[in-house]
Amino acid sequence: MATRVLVVGGGGREHAVVEALRRSQAEIYTAMANQNPGIRRASKDVLLVDVTSVDRIVGWASERRAELAVIGPEAPLGKGIADALQKAGIPTVGPTQEAAQLETNKEFTRTLMRDHGIPGGPRFWAFDDPAAFEAFVNDSDFEFVIKPLGLTGGKGVRVWGDHFSTKTEALAYGKDILEKRIGGMARFLVEEKLVGEEFSLQAFCDGRTLVPAPLAQDHKRAYEGDKGPNTGGMGSYSDADHLLPFVTKADYEAALETMRKTVAAMAERGTPFQGILYGGFMATKDGPKLLEFNARFADPESMNVLPILEDDFLEACNGLVDGHLPASLRFAPRATVCKYVVPMGYGSNPRAGEQLKVDEDSIRQTGAKLFYASVEEKGRHLYTTTSRSLAVVGIAANLEEAESISEEALAFVAGSFYARRDIGKPEVVERKVERMGRIREGR
């Protein structure tokens, strides 16, 4: 079994991956852009590098005789890092550039679903001509969502009623995408706006078999009450039964079916998906609808599921690349609440260079897990960057206890920072359940 593992990426998600590999006694080599202190301490060797520098990373990993690779972020997958690693003889948990289009090209995914009759897709339209988009907007009598086709770090999607509320604003954003090539392409999707509650379903996939992890719910908006600008994710929670309080078993099975049929369609077209497939779904009155696929672990939701994985993570990764995943993986029946510490102003004008003090021992004593993300480490001191700094994860028998542990752990982080305190709070979750009940009843 491969034990020398390359991990690409230096965020909270990758720290969670590294900790899961450590539990499997792996020897870890990490390529990352920032000096993540948690990952650095766990790694045999570290390469500080832009994670899209494919040739440099592959050469470095080959010199260190890496036997397996796990790719964290989406950008290197879009640049073909999995293809290059495989060519160098390093099996990779991460899809080929062609298969990664499930994330890197939103139109590819919608077209695949339509052509293969895969359930769970909303109505959609694609535009690269401003006049055609203007005609569509002027004729429309429903609320919609505008999505750049490529990667935007979770910040490119604009929703009617949340980010714009007039046809004039919609036209302005469409024009912006075309002129500035937001997402890397002068083309974008428009989809009908879905109403409901979002949930994330992550799964291991060996090209044929799909093995799901517990559901989690991310919180994209910067401020409490789901207000403010979109971010990469402020935190997330998962429940002890591995569902969510507002997701039915039928919803879960329908979402899984959408993912299974997508995997089958990818294999059928000769571009099998091998890696971590993560579906962002909306529970609606008409069942779950796919908002988007991602071709890697979610951040922050990876920090909910990897710490409660009871089976050997390295063994699962080896089975994935060999095409022999087990039929299921065991996760502890525990609830988790993840809260991100971010720089002040994150989401609009983040303040970098602020010192953070982290009392790791006290956090450990609360029972919470600590995962570092984007911080600068200089002379034993930690400083914020413009991105998310670190996360604490409370783990307990139920959501209320897990949330309480995450709050207790946050008390041992000092400095100028912001965290969303409402994530996983019982009264907030209850409001989501009540809202979903009204939606299902058509009220």
Residue pairs with C-beta under 8 A, 6 or more apart in sequence:
1 314
1 315
1 318
2 67
2 68
2 91
2 314
2 318
3 25
3 26
3 27
3 67
3 314
4 26
4 27
4 29
4 64
4 65
4 66
4 67
4 68
5 21
5 26
5 27
5 28
5 29
5 66
5 67
5 68
5 69
5 70
5 314
5 317
6 29
6 30
6 31
6 57
6 61
6 64
6 66
6 68
6 69
6 70
6 85
6 90
7 14
7 17
7 18
7 21
7 28
7 29
7 30
7 31
7 39
7 43
7 69
7 70
7 72
8 14
8 30
8 31
8 32
8 51
8 57
8 69
8 70
8 71
8 72
8 73
8 76
8 81
9 17
9 31
9 32
9 51
9 71
9 72
9 73
9 76
10 30
10 32
10 33
10 34
10 35
10 36
10 39
10 51
10 373
10 374
11 36
11 72
11 73
11 299
11 373
11 374
11 387
11 388
12 299
12 300
12 302
12 303
12 340
12 371
12 372
12 373
12 388
12 390
12 391
13 72
13 73
13 296
13 297
13 298
13 299
13 300
13 302
13 303
14 30
14 32
14 36
14 39
14 72
14 73
15 36
15 38
15 39
15 371
15 372
15 373
16 297
16 302
16 303
16 306
16 307
16 371
17 70
17 72
17 297
17 302
17 306
18 28
18 30
18 38
18 39
18 42
18 43
19 38
19 42
19 306
19 307
19 369
19 371
20 306
20 307
20 309
20 313
21 28
21 70
21 313
21 314
22 28
22 42
23 312
23 313
24 312
24 313
24 314
24 315
25 314
26 314
27 44
28 42
28 43
28 44
29 43
29 44
29 45
29 46
29 47
29 60
29 61
29 64
29 66
30 36
30 39
30 40
30 43
30 45
30 46
30 47
31 46
31 47
31 49
31 51
31 57
31 60
31 61
32 39
32 46
32 47
32 48
32 49
32 51
33 48
33 49
33 50
33 51
34 48
34 374
34 375
34 376
34 385
35 46
35 48
35 375
35 376
35 377
36 372
36 373
36 374
36 375
37 372
37 375
37 377
37 382
38 370
38 371
38 372
39 46
39 372
40 46
40 377
44 64
45 64
47 56
47 57
47 60
49 56
49 57
49 60
51 57
51 72
51 73
51 75
51 76
52 75
52 76
52 79
52 81
54 76
54 79
54 80
54 81
54 84
55 84
57 76
57 81
58 81
58 84
58 85
58 88
58 90
61 69
61 85
61 88
61 90
62 88
62 89
62 90
66 90
67 90
67 91
68 90
68 91
68 92
68 93
68 314
68 317
68 318
68 321
69 82
69 85
69 90
69 91
69 92
69 93
69 94
70 92
70 93
70 94
70 317
71 77
71 81
71 82
71 92
71 93
71 94
71 275
71 296
72 296
72 297
72 299
73 296
74 100
74 103
74 104
74 151
74 294
74 295
74 296
75 151
77 94
77 95
77 97
77 100
77 103
77 104
77 275
77 295
77 296
78 97
78 100
78 103
78 104
78 150
78 151
79 97
80 96
80 97
81 92
81 94
82 92
82 94
82 95
82 96
82 97
82 100
82 275
83 96
83 97
85 91
85 92
86 92
86 96
91 321
91 322
92 275
92 321
93 274
93 275
93 276
93 317
93 320
93 321
94 100
94 274
94 275
94 276
94 295
94 296
95 102
95 273
95 274
95 275
95 295
96 271
96 274
98 271
99 266
99 271
99 272
99 273
99 274
99 275
99 295
100 295
101 108
101 109
102 108
102 109
102 112
102 262
102 266
102 273
102 277
102 293
102 294
102 295
103 109
103 151
103 292
103 293
103 294
103 295
103 296
104 150
104 151
104 295
105 149
105 150
106 147
106 148
106 149
106 150
106 189
106 292
107 126
107 149
107 187
107 189
109 262
109 290
109 292
109 293
110 121
110 124
110 189
110 191
112 118
112 262
112 265
112 266
112 269
113 120
113 121
113 258
113 262
113 265
113 290
114 121
116 261
116 262
116 264
116 265
116 268
118 258
118 261
118 262
118 265
119 254
119 257
119 258
119 261
120 254
120 255
120 257
120 258
120 281
120 287
120 288
120 289
120 290
121 289
121 290
122 191
122 192
122 194
122 289
122 290
123 191
123 192
124 189
124 190
124 191
124 192
125 136
125 189
125 190
125 191
126 149
126 187
126 188
126 189
126 190
127 133
127 136
127 174
127 187
127 188
127 189
127 190
128 178
128 186
128 187
128 188
130 174
130 175
130 178
133 171
133 174
133 190
134 171
136 190
137 167
137 170
137 171
137 174
138 167
140 167
142 192
142 193
143 160
143 161
143 192
143 193
144 160
144 170
144 190
144 191
144 192
144 193
145 157
145 158
145 159
145 160
145 190
145 191
145 192
145 193
145 194
146 157
146 158
146 170
146 173
146 174
146 177
146 188
146 189
146 190
147 156
147 157
147 188
147 189
147 190
147 191
147 292
148 156
148 157
148 177
148 182
148 183
148 184
148 185
148 188
149 183
149 184
149 185
149 187
149 188
149 189
150 183
150 184
150 185
151 183
151 184
152 182
152 183
153 232
154 220
154 230
154 231
154 232
154 233
155 229
155 230
155 231
155 232
156 182
156 183
157 230
158 164
158 170
158 173
159 193
160 170
160 193
161 193
163 230
164 170
164 173
174 188
176 182
177 183
177 186
177 188
178 186
178 187
178 188
179 186
182 188
194 282
194 284
194 289
194 291
195 282
195 284
195 285
195 439
196 282
196 283
196 284
196 285
196 289
196 436
196 439
197 217
197 244
197 246
197 247
197 282
197 283
197 432
197 435
197 436
198 217
198 218
198 280
198 281
198 282
198 283
198 291
199 215
199 216
199 217
199 244
199 247
199 255
199 280
199 281
199 282
199 283
199 288
200 215
200 216
200 217
200 218
200 236
200 278
200 279
200 280
200 281
200 298
200 301
201 212
201 213
201 215
201 252
201 255
201 256
201 259
201 278
201 279
201 281
202 212
202 213
202 216
202 276
202 277
202 278
202 297
202 298
202 301
202 302
202 305
203 210
203 211
203 212
203 213
203 256
203 259
203 276
203 277
203 278
203 279
204 210
204 211
204 213
204 276
204 316
204 320
204 325
204 329
205 211
205 263
205 273
205 274
205 275
205 276
205 277
205 320
205 325
206 274
206 319
206 320
206 321
206 322
206 323
206 324
206 325
207 263
207 267
207 272
207 273
207 274
207 323
208 263
208 267
208 272
208 323
209 325
209 327
210 256
210 259
210 260
210 263
210 277
211 316
211 325
211 326
211 327
211 328
211 329
212 256
212 259
213 305
213 309
213 329
213 331
214 238
214 239
214 242
214 243
214 304
214 305
214 308
214 331
215 238
215 239
215 242
215 243
215 244
215 247
215 252
216 236
216 237
216 238
216 244
216 298
216 301
216 304
216 305
216 336
217 236
217 237
217 238
217 244
218 233
218 235
218 236
218 280
218 298
218 300
218 301
219 226
219 233
219 234
219 235
219 236
219 420
219 423
220 230
220 231
220 232
220 233
220 234
221 227
221 228
221 229
221 230
221 231
221 234
222 228
222 229
222 230
222 231
222 234
222 346
222 347
222 348
222 420
223 347
223 420
224 420
224 421
224 422
225 422
228 347
228 348
229 347
229 348
230 347
231 342
231 346
231 347
231 388
232 299
232 387
232 388
233 298
233 299
233 300
233 301
233 340
233 388
234 339
234 340
234 342
234 419
234 420
234 423
235 300
235 337
235 338
235 339
235 340
235 391
235 419
235 420
235 423
235 424
236 298
236 300
236 301
236 303
236 304
236 337
236 338
236 423
237 304
237 335
237 336
237 337
237 338
237 399
237 402
237 403
237 423
237 424
237 429
238 244
238 301
238 304
238 305
238 308
238 335
238 336
239 245
239 335
239 399
240 333
240 334
240 335
240 397
240 398
240 399
241 333
242 331
242 333
243 249
243 252
245 399
245 429
245 430
245 432
245 433
246 283
246 432
246 433
246 435
246 436
247 283
247 288
250 287
251 283
251 287
251 288
254 287
254 288
255 279
255 281
255 288
255 290
258 279
258 281
258 288
258 290
259 277
259 279
262 273
262 277
262 293
263 272
263 273
263 277
266 272
266 273
267 273
273 295
274 320
274 321
274 323
275 295
275 296
275 320
276 295
276 296
276 297
277 293
277 294
277 295
278 293
278 294
278 295
278 296
278 297
278 298
278 301
279 290
279 292
279 293
279 294
280 290
280 291
280 292
280 293
280 294
280 298
281 288
281 289
281 290
281 291
282 288
282 289
282 291
283 436
284 439
285 439
285 440
285 441
285 442
297 306
300 338
300 340
300 391
301 338
303 336
303 338
303 369
303 371
303 391
303 393
304 336
304 338
304 393
305 331
305 336
306 313
307 336
307 369
307 393
307 395
308 331
308 332
308 334
308 336
308 395
309 316
309 329
309 330
309 331
310 330
310 331
310 332
311 326
311 329
311 330
316 325
316 326
316 329
319 325
319 326
334 395
334 396
334 397
334 402
335 395
335 396
335 397
335 398
335 399
335 401
335 402
336 393
336 394
336 395
336 402
337 393
337 394
337 399
337 402
337 403
337 405
337 406
337 423
337 424
338 391
338 392
338 393
338 406
338 423
339 391
339 392
339 393
339 406
339 407
339 410
339 419
339 420
339 421
339 423
339 424
340 373
340 388
340 389
340 390
340 391
340 419
340 420
341 356
341 388
341 389
341 390
341 391
341 392
341 410
341 413
341 417
341 418
341 419
342 350
342 387
342 388
342 389
342 417
342 418
342 419
343 350
343 351
343 352
343 354
343 384
343 385
343 386
343 387
343 389
343 416
343 417
343 418
344 350
344 351
344 354
344 416
344 417
344 418
345 351
345 418
346 386
346 387
346 388
346 418
350 384
350 385
350 386
350 387
351 384
351 416
352 383
352 384
352 385
352 386
353 376
353 383
353 384
354 383
354 384
354 415
354 416
354 417
355 381
355 382
355 383
355 415
355 416
356 375
356 382
356 383
356 384
356 389
356 390
356 413
356 414
356 415
356 417
357 382
357 413
357 414
357 415
358 370
358 382
358 390
358 412
358 413
358 414
359 412
359 413
359 414
360 370
362 412
363 370
363 392
363 409
363 412
363 413
364 370
366 394
366 405
366 408
366 409
366 412
367 394
367 395
367 396
367 405
368 392
368 393
368 394
368 395
368 405
368 406
368 408
368 409
369 392
369 393
369 395
370 390
370 391
370 392
370 393
370 409
371 390
371 391
371 392
371 393
372 389
372 390
373 387
373 388
373 389
373 390
373 391
374 385
374 386
374 387
374 388
374 389
375 382
375 383
375 384
375 385
375 389
375 390
376 382
376 383
376 384
376 385
377 383
382 389
384 415
384 416
384 417
389 417
390 413
392 406
392 409
392 410
392 413
393 406
394 401
394 402
394 403
394 404
394 405
394 406
394 407
394 408
394 409
394 424
395 402
395 405
396 402
396 404
396 405
399 424
399 426
399 429
400 426
402 424
403 423
403 424
403 425
403 426
406 423
406 424
407 421
410 419
410 421
422 428
